Amino acid sequence: MRIPLYHVDAFTSEVFSGNPAAVCLLDRWLDDPILQAIAVENNVSDTAFLVPNAEGFDLRWFTPVTEVALCGHATLASAFVLFNCQDWPAECIRFQTRWSGTLVVTRRGDLLEMDFPAIATHIISPPAGLTDALGVKPQETLDSAEDLLIVLDSEKTVREVQPDFPALARIACRGIIITARGERGDFVSRFFAPRLGIPEDPVTGSSHSVLAPYWAGKLGKNDLHALQVSKRGGELFCIHAGERVKISGQAALYMEGMIIV
């Protein structure tokens, strides 16, 4: 069996930055162990698998460790491949997912705009071990559906955090977002998910379903410019629209190939 494979850097206009994603185009669903094995072999934070349906595509995402409920950068990469490598004729693509409903990606000039659910947060006390694992004291700690949101005092602090990843993996959540007001953008963030086999994700679209509503409330504005300040770095443009968040970015094709299994 031959499976078309694309390696795309998401939330950037240039290769070697942003967040790498693998996109695999399937005619039909393969058994889950094969999908997981392909994700392990690809060895990027997320591999997207697409199967055509009557309205667009079914979409699933796998890290090297597990399937996940929502992934932004691999959704952006999937839309980029369909628009730019598969000649998708319409301006929108509908993706049907298992746990996050229907996701729509719209081409708007150089940007691809994803329509994601807005995820609410609530303030909690920092879980045991969190402060030591991050090596920095939070200004606020908030919980969401899957991730913790940790608010720090400055962009400089966010950039300088060096987590103890084994300790961080003992915190009971999918991932940990750290964030602060930005110097060049409205806010900055980083994302750690050692439980998913991703110590630090370079650019995380799904975390902005949490970040955009939070910062919209704090800053009193719904149009937000975000920077993820990982080593590779990435840029996102967010619009908080009530129960939804519009998350836009660019992407760049790094590699096109074929998987043989």
C-alpha positions as a Python dict, from the first residue, in 0.01 Angstrom:
ca = {
    (1, 'M'): (0, 0, 0),
    (2, 'R'): (122, 349, -91),
    (3, 'I'): (9, 649, 113),
    (4, 'P'): (82, 1006, -3),
    (5, 'L'): (272, 1193, 266),
    (6, 'Y'): (330, 1567, 306),
    (7, 'H'): (551, 1734, 567),
    (8, 'V'): (429, 2089, 632),
    (9, 'D'): (556, 2360, 867),
    (10, 'A'): (248, 2531, 1012),
    (11, 'F'): (201, 2885, 1149),
    (12, 'T'): (495, 3017, 951),
    (13, 'S'): (566, 3139, 598),
    (14, 'E'): (909, 2971, 588),
    (15, 'V'): (1035, 2617, 632),
    (16, 'F'): (1249, 2532, 935),
    (17, 'S'): (1021, 2734, 1163),
    (18, 'G'): (664, 2695, 1288),
    (19, 'N'): (535, 2350, 1383),
    (20, 'P'): (606, 2047, 1161),
    (21, 'A'): (308, 1823, 1084),
    (22, 'A'): (274, 1514, 869),
    (23, 'V'): (-36, 1482, 650),
    (24, 'C'): (-137, 1140, 514),
    (25, 'L'): (-408, 1103, 249),
    (26, 'L'): (-604, 777, 276),
    (27, 'D'): (-875, 618, 60),
    (28, 'R'): (-1021, 443, 366),
    (29, 'W'): (-946, 408, 734),
    (30, 'L'): (-670, 168, 829),
    (31, 'D'): (-657, -15, 1161),
    (32, 'D'): (-562, 211, 1452),
    (33, 'P'): (-234, 25, 1530),
    (34, 'I'): (-116, 101, 1174),
    (35, 'L'): (-209, 469, 1208),
    (36, 'Q'): (-24, 487, 1538),
    (37, 'A'): (280, 310, 1391),
    (38, 'I'): (291, 561, 1105),
    (39, 'A'): (275, 849, 1354),
    (40, 'V'): (565, 697, 1548),
    (41, 'E'): (767, 656, 1229),
    (42, 'N'): (695, 1013, 1117),
    (43, 'N'): (830, 1134, 1453),
    (44, 'V'): (669, 1479, 1447),
    (45, 'S'): (437, 1613, 1715),
    (46, 'D'): (122, 1526, 1516),
    (47, 'T'): (31, 1326, 1206),
    (48, 'A'): (-303, 1403, 1041),
    (49, 'F'): (-493, 1131, 855),
    (50, 'L'): (-762, 1229, 605),
    (51, 'V'): (-1032, 1019, 438),
    (52, 'P'): (-1275, 1179, 187),
    (53, 'N'): (-1645, 1196, 279),
    (54, 'A'): (-1952, 1343, 109),
    (55, 'E'): (-1893, 1697, 242),
    (56, 'G'): (-1514, 1711, 273),
    (57, 'F'): (-1290, 1489, 482),
    (58, 'D'): (-1286, 1286, 799),
    (59, 'L'): (-983, 1392, 1003),
    (60, 'R'): (-791, 1227, 1288),
    (61, 'W'): (-466, 1325, 1461),
    (62, 'F'): (-202, 1105, 1625),
    (63, 'T'): (104, 1203, 1825),
    (64, 'P'): (387, 947, 1852),
    (65, 'V'): (212, 822, 2168),
    (66, 'T'): (-166, 850, 2124),
    (67, 'E'): (-462, 983, 1928),
    (68, 'V'): (-571, 1334, 2034),
    (69, 'A'): (-911, 1505, 2036),
    (70, 'L'): (-803, 1832, 1872),
    (71, 'C'): (-492, 1954, 1691),
    (72, 'G'): (-462, 2297, 1533),
    (73, 'H'): (-134, 2294, 1344),
    (74, 'A'): (-201, 1958, 1176),
    (75, 'T'): (-548, 2082, 1074),
    (76, 'L'): (-389, 2392, 921),
    (77, 'A'): (-131, 2170, 748),
    (78, 'S'): (-406, 1943, 614),
    (79, 'A'): (-594, 2237, 464),
    (80, 'F'): (-270, 2373, 316),
    (81, 'V'): (-205, 2039, 143),
    (82, 'L'): (-559, 2020, 3),
    (83, 'F'): (-558, 2379, -123),
    (84, 'N'): (-203, 2388, -259),
    (85, 'C'): (-114, 2030, -353),
    (86, 'Q'): (-452, 1870, -429),
    (87, 'D'): (-624, 2165, -604),
    (88, 'W'): (-925, 2178, -372),
    (89, 'P'): (-1163, 2401, -570),
    (90, 'A'): (-1369, 2572, -298),
    (91, 'E'): (-1265, 2843, -52),
    (92, 'C'): (-1364, 2632, 250),
    (93, 'I'): (-1289, 2276, 359),
    (94, 'R'): (-1505, 2090, 613),
    (95, 'F'): (-1333, 1838, 838),
    (96, 'Q'): (-1540, 1594, 1042),
    (97, 'T'): (-1362, 1488, 1360),
    (98, 'R'): (-1433, 1225, 1624),
    (99, 'W'): (-1438, 1443, 1935),
    (100, 'S'): (-1430, 1808, 1822),
    (101, 'G'): (-1722, 1815, 1580),
    (102, 'T'): (-1700, 1979, 1238),
    (103, 'L'): (-1401, 2208, 1179),
    (104, 'V'): (-1402, 2448, 884),
    (105, 'V'): (-1090, 2599, 731),
    (106, 'T'): (-1129, 2898, 497),
    (107, 'R'): (-868, 3043, 263),
    (108, 'R'): (-838, 3419, 312),
    (109, 'G'): (-556, 3550, 95),
    (110, 'D'): (-225, 3427, 236),
    (111, 'L'): (-389, 3307, 558),
    (112, 'L'): (-581, 2991, 637),
    (113, 'E'): (-852, 3054, 898),
    (114, 'M'): (-965, 2770, 1123),
    (115, 'D'): (-1300, 2778, 1302),
    (116, 'F'): (-1246, 2610, 1641),
    (117, 'P'): (-1450, 2585, 1960),
    (118, 'A'): (-1379, 2842, 2231),
    (119, 'I'): (-1273, 2666, 2552),
    (120, 'A'): (-1357, 2823, 2887),
    (121, 'T'): (-1122, 2835, 3187),
    (122, 'H'): (-1166, 2870, 3561),
    (123, 'I'): (-917, 2964, 3832),
    (124, 'I'): (-777, 2685, 4049),
    (125, 'S'): (-497, 2646, 4300),
    (126, 'P'): (-172, 2526, 4141),
    (127, 'P'): (-155, 2144, 4150),
    (128, 'A'): (108, 1990, 4374),
    (129, 'G'): (447, 1991, 4205),
    (130, 'L'): (357, 2238, 3930),
    (131, 'T'): (560, 2534, 4054),
    (132, 'D'): (868, 2321, 4110),
    (133, 'A'): (830, 2153, 3768),
    (134, 'L'): (814, 2491, 3592),
    (135, 'G'): (1069, 2661, 3816),
    (136, 'V'): (858, 2976, 3828),
    (137, 'K'): (563, 3098, 4035),
    (138, 'P'): (234, 3151, 3843),
    (139, 'Q'): (41, 3474, 3869),
    (140, 'E'): (-274, 3272, 3789),
    (141, 'T'): (-345, 2904, 3738),
    (142, 'L'): (-655, 2807, 3539),
    (143, 'D'): (-805, 2477, 3433),
    (144, 'S'): (-980, 2400, 3103),
    (145, 'A'): (-1130, 2093, 2940),
    (146, 'E'): (-788, 1930, 2888),
    (147, 'D'): (-504, 2174, 2958),
    (148, 'L'): (-379, 2392, 3241),
    (149, 'L'): (-327, 2761, 3166),
    (150, 'I'): (-45, 2923, 3362),
    (151, 'V'): (-22, 3304, 3351),
    (152, 'L'): (324, 3451, 3415),
    (153, 'D'): (444, 3804, 3475),
    (154, 'S'): (619, 3881, 3144),
    (155, 'E'): (718, 3760, 2799),
    (156, 'K'): (1077, 3736, 2925),
    (157, 'T'): (971, 3492, 3196),
    (158, 'V'): (779, 3279, 2945),
    (159, 'R'): (1080, 3262, 2715),
    (160, 'E'): (1318, 3167, 2997),
    (161, 'V'): (1118, 2882, 3154),
    (162, 'Q'): (1311, 2554, 3150),
    (163, 'P'): (1071, 2285, 3273),
    (164, 'D'): (1157, 1966, 3453),
    (165, 'F'): (974, 1746, 3201),
    (166, 'P'): (962, 1422, 3405),
    (167, 'A'): (809, 1623, 3691),
    (168, 'L'): (574, 1802, 3453),
    (169, 'A'): (454, 1467, 3317),
    (170, 'R'): (325, 1381, 3663),
    (171, 'I'): (73, 1669, 3651),
    (172, 'A'): (-270, 1527, 3565),
    (173, 'C'): (-360, 1710, 3243),
    (174, 'R'): (-312, 1680, 2866),
    (175, 'G'): (-79, 1977, 2841),
    (176, 'I'): (41, 2290, 3017),
    (177, 'I'): (17, 2632, 2852),
    (178, 'I'): (230, 2915, 2988),
    (179, 'T'): (145, 3267, 2877),
    (180, 'A'): (197, 3639, 2939),
    (181, 'R'): (127, 3972, 2772),
    (182, 'G'): (345, 4016, 2467),
    (183, 'E'): (593, 4282, 2365),
    (184, 'R'): (538, 4259, 1986),
    (185, 'G'): (202, 4082, 1994),
    (186, 'D'): (-95, 4088, 2229),
    (187, 'F'): (24, 3777, 2412),
    (188, 'V'): (286, 3504, 2396),
    (189, 'S'): (273, 3139, 2496),
    (190, 'R'): (452, 2807, 2510),
    (191, 'F'): (299, 2458, 2533),
    (192, 'F'): (431, 2148, 2708),
    (193, 'A'): (276, 1803, 2671),
    (194, 'P'): (521, 1538, 2794),
    (195, 'R'): (233, 1296, 2861),
    (196, 'L'): (163, 1293, 2486),
    (197, 'G'): (528, 1238, 2396),
    (198, 'I'): (572, 1608, 2314),
    (199, 'P'): (798, 1778, 2571),
    (200, 'E'): (746, 2117, 2399),
    (201, 'D'): (520, 2173, 2101),
    (202, 'P'): (666, 2442, 1871),
    (203, 'V'): (330, 2607, 1783),
    (204, 'T'): (-3, 2487, 1917),
    (205, 'G'): (-322, 2589, 1739),
    (206, 'S'): (-557, 2409, 1980),
    (207, 'S'): (-415, 2590, 2285),
    (208, 'H'): (-539, 2915, 2132),
    (209, 'S'): (-895, 2790, 2179),
    (210, 'V'): (-810, 2846, 2546),
    (211, 'L'): (-577, 3146, 2510),
    (212, 'A'): (-793, 3363, 2284),
    (213, 'P'): (-1100, 3375, 2513),
    (214, 'Y'): (-878, 3435, 2817),
    (215, 'W'): (-683, 3723, 2664),
    (216, 'A'): (-990, 3870, 2494),
    (217, 'G'): (-1138, 3910, 2841),
    (218, 'K'): (-819, 4048, 2993),
    (219, 'L'): (-737, 4292, 2711),
    (220, 'G'): (-1092, 4394, 2620),
    (221, 'K'): (-1049, 4314, 2251),
    (222, 'N'): (-1151, 4022, 2030),
    (223, 'D'): (-890, 4053, 1750),
    (224, 'L'): (-561, 3921, 1887),
    (225, 'H'): (-208, 3881, 1752),
    (226, 'A'): (-31, 3587, 1917),
    (227, 'L'): (326, 3461, 1914),
    (228, 'Q'): (434, 3120, 2036),
    (229, 'V'): (787, 3175, 2159),
    (230, 'S'): (933, 2825, 2132),
    (231, 'K'): (1274, 2776, 1973),
    (232, 'R'): (1115, 2743, 1625),
    (233, 'G'): (850, 3007, 1692),
    (234, 'G'): (520, 3077, 1522),
    (235, 'E'): (262, 3348, 1456),
    (236, 'L'): (-115, 3324, 1490),
    (237, 'F'): (-402, 3566, 1437),
    (238, 'C'): (-707, 3498, 1656),
    (239, 'I'): (-1062, 3630, 1668),
    (240, 'H'): (-1272, 3550, 1972),
    (241, 'A'): (-1628, 3506, 1842),
    (242, 'G'): (-1839, 3393, 2137),
    (243, 'E'): (-1848, 3014, 2141),
    (244, 'R'): (-1597, 2991, 1856),
    (245, 'V'): (-1241, 3107, 1794),
    (246, 'K'): (-1103, 3191, 1449),
    (247, 'I'): (-735, 3093, 1438),
    (248, 'S'): (-539, 3195, 1128),
    (249, 'G'): (-187, 3136, 1007),
    (250, 'Q'): (33, 3048, 713),
    (251, 'A'): (215, 2727, 625),
    (252, 'A'): (506, 2609, 412),
    (253, 'L'): (564, 2276, 236),
    (254, 'Y'): (889, 2108, 338),
    (255, 'M'): (859, 1760, 184),
    (256, 'E'): (634, 1547, -36),
    (257, 'G'): (672, 1171, -49),
    (258, 'M'): (512, 826, -26),
    (259, 'I'): (471, 587, 264),
    (260, 'I'): (496, 220, 168),
    (261, 'V'): (333, -25, 411),
}
